[in-house]
């Protein structure tokens, strides 16, 4: 008999760290998302500085949304230990980078999709707020 934990999640030696709707990536994948967040933030700051130095129209600051979205998606994913794309695809990875595994249980996949959607909404909210802050900045 296999004990149940966290609703539909079963203890499984093949997925020791996977928790549906909660955690679908290991340390290597988390580190990758931290680097993406840092790269997005640096690019955003450089771009913002360029817009200020060149006296670009204030409306041009809305172009910061995309790099800020990249930064926020990476940051939220790394904090939650959950990959947005893996959640939508029904996969997870706790091993070598790029070595993904499929989530077998449809209930678990549904929980992962809900979490992925939540991460997407949180990331968009952070990016919109940061973009608006750049837009209203008095510089």
KERO-10726 format. One record per residue (C-alpha): x, y, z; residue number from 0; chain. Coordinates in Angstrom, 2 decimals, decimal comma, padded with zeros to 5 digits, m for minus. Layout:
BEGIN
<r c1="X" c2="Y" c3="Z" num="NUM" chaine="A"/>
...
//
This chain:
BEGIN
<r c1="000,00" c2="000,00" c3="000,00" num="0" chaine="A"/>
<r c1="001,30" c2="003,44" c3="m000,97" num="1" chaine="A"/>
<r c1="000,61" c2="006,19" c3="001,59" num="2" chaine="A"/>
<r c1="m001,04" c2="009,37" c3="000,32" num="3" chaine="A"/>
<r c1="000,25" c2="012,83" c3="001,10" num="4" chaine="A"/>
<r c1="m001,02" c2="016,25" c3="000,04" num="5" chaine="A"/>
<r c1="m004,25" c2="015,06" c3="m001,56" num="6" chaine="A"/>
<r c1="m003,49" c2="013,11" c3="m004,70" num="7" chaine="A"/>
<r c1="000,29" c2="013,04" c3="m004,31" num="8" chaine="A"/>
<r c1="001,64" c2="009,59" c3="m003,59" num="9" chaine="A"/>
<r c1="005,05" c2="008,88" c3="m002,15" num="10" chaine="A"/>
<r c1="007,11" c2="007,76" c3="m005,10" num="11" chaine="A"/>
<r c1="010,82" c2="007,05" c3="m005,22" num="12" chaine="A"/>
<r c1="010,93" c2="008,44" c3="m008,76" num="13" chaine="A"/>
<r c1="009,62" c2="011,86" c3="m007,60" num="14" chaine="A"/>
<r c1="010,96" c2="012,43" c3="m004,07" num="15" chaine="A"/>
<r c1="010,79" c2="016,23" c3="m004,17" num="16" chaine="A"/>
<r c1="007,86" c2="016,84" c3="m006,48" num="17" chaine="A"/>
<r c1="004,81" c2="018,28" c3="m004,72" num="18" chaine="A"/>
<r c1="001,85" c2="018,94" c3="m007,05" num="19" chaine="A"/>
<r c1="000,96" c2="022,61" c3="m007,31" num="20" chaine="A"/>
<r c1="003,77" c2="023,50" c3="m004,92" num="21" chaine="A"/>
<r c1="007,24" c2="022,46" c3="m006,10" num="22" chaine="A"/>
<r c1="008,31" c2="021,15" c3="m009,51" num="23" chaine="A"/>
<r c1="011,98" c2="022,18" c3="m009,84" num="24" chaine="A"/>
<r c1="015,20" c2="021,42" c3="m008,01" num="25" chaine="A"/>
<r c1="018,23" c2="023,52" c3="m007,16" num="26" chaine="A"/>
<r c1="019,74" c2="023,64" c3="m010,66" num="27" chaine="A"/>
<r c1="016,49" c2="024,84" c3="m012,19" num="28" chaine="A"/>
<r c1="015,97" c2="027,34" c3="m009,35" num="29" chaine="A"/>
<r c1="019,46" c2="028,75" c3="m009,94" num="30" chaine="A"/>
<r c1="018,67" c2="029,12" c3="m013,65" num="31" chaine="A"/>
<r c1="015,56" c2="031,16" c3="m012,83" num="32" chaine="A"/>
<r c1="017,52" c2="033,35" c3="m010,41" num="33" chaine="A"/>
<r c1="019,97" c2="034,13" c3="m013,21" num="34" chaine="A"/>
<r c1="017,12" c2="034,95" c3="m015,59" num="35" chaine="A"/>
<r c1="015,63" c2="037,28" c3="m012,98" num="36" chaine="A"/>
<r c1="018,99" c2="038,99" c3="m012,48" num="37" chaine="A"/>
<r c1="019,57" c2="039,34" c3="m016,22" num="38" chaine="A"/>
<r c1="016,08" c2="040,80" c3="m016,71" num="39" chaine="A"/>
<r c1="016,61" c2="043,26" c3="m013,88" num="40" chaine="A"/>
<r c1="020,02" c2="044,37" c3="m015,14" num="41" chaine="A"/>
<r c1="018,69" c2="044,78" c3="m018,67" num="42" chaine="A"/>
<r c1="015,72" c2="046,77" c3="m017,32" num="43" chaine="A"/>
<r c1="017,98" c2="049,10" c3="m015,34" num="44" chaine="A"/>
<r c1="020,33" c2="049,63" c3="m018,29" num="45" chaine="A"/>
<r c1="017,37" c2="050,28" c3="m020,56" num="46" chaine="A"/>
<r c1="015,79" c2="052,70" c3="m018,08" num="47" chaine="A"/>
<r c1="019,09" c2="054,55" c3="m017,75" num="48" chaine="A"/>
<r c1="019,33" c2="054,76" c3="m021,54" num="49" chaine="A"/>
<r c1="015,83" c2="056,18" c3="m021,78" num="50" chaine="A"/>
<r c1="016,69" c2="058,83" c3="m019,18" num="51" chaine="A"/>
<r c1="020,07" c2="059,76" c3="m020,68" num="52" chaine="A"/>
<r c1="018,65" c2="060,11" c3="m024,19" num="53" chaine="A"/>
<r c1="015,67" c2="062,15" c3="m022,97" num="54" chaine="A"/>
<r c1="013,31" c2="059,66" c3="m024,58" num="55" chaine="A"/>
<r c1="009,60" c2="060,51" c3="m024,36" num="56" chaine="A"/>
<r c1="008,00" c2="059,41" c3="m021,10" num="57" chaine="A"/>
<r c1="005,78" c2="056,96" c3="m023,01" num="58" chaine="A"/>
<r c1="008,89" c2="055,06" c3="m024,14" num="59" chaine="A"/>
<r c1="009,24" c2="053,84" c3="m020,55" num="60" chaine="A"/>
<r c1="006,37" c2="051,42" c3="m021,21" num="61" chaine="A"/>
<r c1="008,88" c2="049,42" c3="m023,27" num="62" chaine="A"/>
<r c1="010,39" c2="048,38" c3="m019,93" num="63" chaine="A"/>
<r c1="007,44" c2="046,03" c3="m019,40" num="64" chaine="A"/>
<r c1="008,96" c2="043,12" c3="m021,34" num="65" chaine="A"/>
<r c1="012,35" c2="042,99" c3="m019,58" num="66" chaine="A"/>
<r c1="010,61" c2="043,63" c3="m016,26" num="67" chaine="A"/>
<r c1="008,28" c2="040,72" c3="m017,02" num="68" chaine="A"/>
<r c1="011,28" c2="038,49" c3="m017,71" num="69" chaine="A"/>
<r c1="012,80" c2="039,57" c3="m014,38" num="70" chaine="A"/>
<r c1="009,57" c2="039,08" c3="m012,45" num="71" chaine="A"/>
<r c1="008,81" c2="035,66" c3="m013,96" num="72" chaine="A"/>
<r c1="012,31" c2="034,46" c3="m013,05" num="73" chaine="A"/>
<r c1="012,06" c2="035,91" c3="m009,56" num="74" chaine="A"/>
<r c1="008,60" c2="034,53" c3="m008,75" num="75" chaine="A"/>
<r c1="009,51" c2="031,08" c3="m010,11" num="76" chaine="A"/>
<r c1="012,72" c2="030,95" c3="m008,07" num="77" chaine="A"/>
<r c1="010,94" c2="032,03" c3="m004,88" num="78" chaine="A"/>
<r c1="008,13" c2="029,51" c3="m005,33" num="79" chaine="A"/>
<r c1="010,41" c2="026,70" c3="m006,58" num="80" chaine="A"/>
<r c1="007,94" c2="026,17" c3="m009,38" num="81" chaine="A"/>
<r c1="008,46" c2="026,50" c3="m013,14" num="82" chaine="A"/>
<r c1="005,66" c2="028,21" c3="m015,02" num="83" chaine="A"/>
<r c1="006,31" c2="026,36" c3="m018,29" num="84" chaine="A"/>
<r c1="006,73" c2="022,98" c3="m016,59" num="85" chaine="A"/>
<r c1="003,46" c2="023,57" c3="m014,76" num="86" chaine="A"/>
<r c1="001,58" c2="024,20" c3="m018,00" num="87" chaine="A"/>
<r c1="003,28" c2="021,24" c3="m019,72" num="88" chaine="A"/>
<r c1="002,69" c2="018,79" c3="m016,87" num="89" chaine="A"/>
<r c1="006,38" c2="018,15" c3="m016,23" num="90" chaine="A"/>
<r c1="008,97" c2="018,57" c3="m013,47" num="91" chaine="A"/>
<r c1="012,75" c2="018,37" c3="m013,02" num="92" chaine="A"/>
<r c1="014,87" c2="017,68" c3="m009,97" num="93" chaine="A"/>
<r c1="017,87" c2="016,25" c3="m011,79" num="94" chaine="A"/>
<r c1="020,21" c2="017,43" c3="m014,49" num="95" chaine="A"/>
<r c1="019,17" c2="020,66" c3="m016,23" num="96" chaine="A"/>
<r c1="016,79" c2="019,91" c3="m019,08" num="97" chaine="A"/>
<r c1="016,05" c2="016,33" c3="m017,95" num="98" chaine="A"/>
<r c1="012,32" c2="016,71" c3="m017,41" num="99" chaine="A"/>
<r c1="009,83" c2="014,04" c3="m016,32" num="100" chaine="A"/>
<r c1="006,10" c2="013,84" c3="m016,96" num="101" chaine="A"/>
<r c1="003,49" c2="014,19" c3="m014,22" num="102" chaine="A"/>
<r c1="001,30" c2="011,09" c3="m014,48" num="103" chaine="A"/>
<r c1="m001,72" c2="011,99" c3="m012,35" num="104" chaine="A"/>
<r c1="m004,30" c2="014,29" c3="m014,03" num="105" chaine="A"/>
<r c1="m005,24" c2="015,77" c3="m010,63" num="106" chaine="A"/>
<r c1="m001,60" c2="016,69" c3="m010,05" num="107" chaine="A"/>
<r c1="m001,33" c2="018,22" c3="m013,53" num="108" chaine="A"/>
<r c1="m004,42" c2="020,33" c3="m012,81" num="109" chaine="A"/>
<r c1="m002,86" c2="021,57" c3="m009,55" num="110" chaine="A"/>
<r c1="000,32" c2="022,42" c3="m011,45" num="111" chaine="A"/>
<r c1="m001,63" c2="024,37" c3="m014,09" num="112" chaine="A"/>
<r c1="m003,39" c2="026,37" c3="m011,37" num="113" chaine="A"/>
<r c1="m000,06" c2="027,23" c3="m009,78" num="114" chaine="A"/>
<r c1="001,45" c2="028,14" c3="m013,17" num="115" chaine="A"/>
<r c1="m001,46" c2="030,47" c3="m013,89" num="116" chaine="A"/>
<r c1="m001,02" c2="032,06" c3="m010,46" num="117" chaine="A"/>
<r c1="002,69" c2="032,62" c3="m011,12" num="118" chaine="A"/>
<r c1="001,88" c2="034,18" c3="m014,49" num="119" chaine="A"/>
<r c1="m000,64" c2="036,55" c3="m012,90" num="120" chaine="A"/>
<r c1="001,73" c2="037,48" c3="m010,06" num="121" chaine="A"/>
<r c1="004,58" c2="038,09" c3="m012,49" num="122" chaine="A"/>
<r c1="002,44" c2="040,25" c3="m014,76" num="123" chaine="A"/>
<r c1="001,26" c2="042,25" c3="m011,75" num="124" chaine="A"/>
<r c1="004,82" c2="042,86" c3="m010,56" num="125" chaine="A"/>
<r c1="005,94" c2="043,86" c3="m014,08" num="126" chaine="A"/>
<r c1="002,98" c2="046,22" c3="m014,56" num="127" chaine="A"/>
<r c1="003,60" c2="047,89" c3="m011,18" num="128" chaine="A"/>
<r c1="007,34" c2="048,25" c3="m011,85" num="129" chaine="A"/>
<r c1="006,63" c2="049,67" c3="m015,31" num="130" chaine="A"/>
<r c1="004,18" c2="052,19" c3="m013,86" num="131" chaine="A"/>
<r c1="006,76" c2="053,18" c3="m011,24" num="132" chaine="A"/>
<r c1="009,28" c2="053,83" c3="m014,02" num="133" chaine="A"/>
<r c1="006,66" c2="055,79" c3="m015,97" num="134" chaine="A"/>
<r c1="005,81" c2="058,09" c3="m013,05" num="135" chaine="A"/>
<r c1="009,43" c2="058,52" c3="m011,94" num="136" chaine="A"/>
<r c1="010,24" c2="062,24" c3="m012,02" num="137" chaine="A"/>
<r c1="013,52" c2="061,79" c3="m013,90" num="138" chaine="A"/>
//
